[in-house]
Amino acid sequence: MAEPLIELEDVEKRYGEHRALAGVSLRVDAGEFVALVGGSGSGKTTLLKTINRLAAPGAGRVRVAGEDTGAIAAPVLRRKIGYVFQEIGLFPHLGVAENIAITPRLLGWDRGRIAARVAELMDLVDLPRAMGERPPAALSGGQRQRVGVARALAAQPAMVLMDEPFGALDPLTRDALGADYRALHDRLGLTTLMVTHDMAEAVLLADRIVVLGEGRILADGAPAEVLATTSDPRVRDLLEAPRRQAARLQARLGGGPA
């Protein structure tokens, strides 16, 4: 059995009177690709942020690689975990290569090692090395998100957290980048936890989906398994969304009723 890399035990989180997480327990084993899905306000992003302490749990325990995250200084913890989010957050005054190199530089890597890692990562995410000097503003949205993925992988983390990483991209770019990231996940032996509102994306990319609602886990398992076994209409409605959408598309493209 694979070793758990991420463990949440009875985690709670409140924002004022709002209970964002209500006693969530979750285990993610090394090498898994897990998608967190659910409606707006279901707790997906809050759950993700409790892992790297962007949101400190109000109760419960979070462990990464067996270590209680509350016992690790937040900056140290975050340098061990790759993080990719929709807004990307590249520094506009730095070039592409400098953006990718930020975490290795903070970790004290020497210049030669940093340069080699940046070149390796640009190859991995399919960006020409000549782009290394360009500012983020000179890149397309898809290229900037590839830089974001490269930056997340720069310090060779075992795990990557992704919060709607491809949501702002056009459909073709989103599909291509999702497939490319999944290939990187497999090639590098990563552990990935991804928040997405797109059920088709979750089903296509993830080994396992975790459905959240009102701060609780409603279902957890392989997509086909969850669909076959759930008795919760909210879960079934979410998982059947790609099938309903595909049927409507087929009807429209085939000239039948929508």
Secondary structure, DSSP 4 states (H G I P E B T S, - for coil): -PPEEEEEEEEEEEETTEEEEEEEEEEEETT-EEEEE-STTSSHHHHHHHHTTSS--SEEEEEETTEEGGGS-HHHHHTTEEEEETT----TTS-HHHHHTHHHHHTT--HHHHHHHHHHHHHHTT--GGGGGS-GGGS-HHHHHHHHHHHHHTT--SEEEEESTTTTS-HHHHHHHHHHHHHHHHHHT-EEEEE-S-HHHHHHH-SEEEEEETTEEEEEE-HHHHHHH---HHHHHHHTHHHHHHHHHHHHHTTS--
